[in-house]
Amino acid sequence: MKKGILSLAFALVFGFAATATEPIDGEKKKVNVETSKIMWKAYKVTGSHYGSIALKEGTLMFDGDKLTGGEFVVDMTSISNDDQEPGEDKEKLEGHLNSSDFFDTATHATASLKFTEVKSSGKNSYEVTGDLTIKGITKAITFDVSVYGSKATATLKVDRTNYDVKYGSGSFFENLGDKTIYDEFDLVVDLEF
């Protein structure tokens, strides 16, 4: 009887040790928010504007070297316009982007993205579908991600009108002429982890 109990105890201890070293969800890699960058570019009839926005936190999930997931939170209050020199025009545009006409950052200080599906599309390349939340509205978005070593890059095309950002949209307002702002904007993301 003692031998049976001892054998059972060894089986439990070694069985637990064997399973405890294998991560259930794969490996989570924290994104370095200081060295990672998110750039935005928006287009209008008469040109474009571009700038940056800060990543508040982020994690990429891997199974070995294969990307399997990701979650990110962006600090919307950090949105900046980088194509204008410091001064009144730059401050005016940044203030407008933070207002309720655009991202209403006083009410919605963060935006988030959570990967829901990751498909390999080639060596180091993935087609990712995720839930993007802006202004409290969540919509699915699909984009490509490339991973090389401890870096990942992605380019997303976002239709702002899906998130109740309709200011200057020709899809919702008539006779805007050269004041029209196009609905889609680009996000270029460079992550280090």
Secondary structure, 3 states (H helix, E strand, C coil): CHHHHHHHHHHHHHHHHHHHCCCCCCEEEECCCCCCEEEEEEEECCEEEEEEEEEEEEEEEEECCEEEEEEEEEEEEEEEECCCCCCHHHHHHHHHHHCCCCCCCCCCCEEEEEEEEEEEEECCEEEEEEEEEECCEEEEEEEEEEEECCEEEEEEEEEHHHHCCCCCECCCCCCCHHHCEEEEEEEEEEEEC
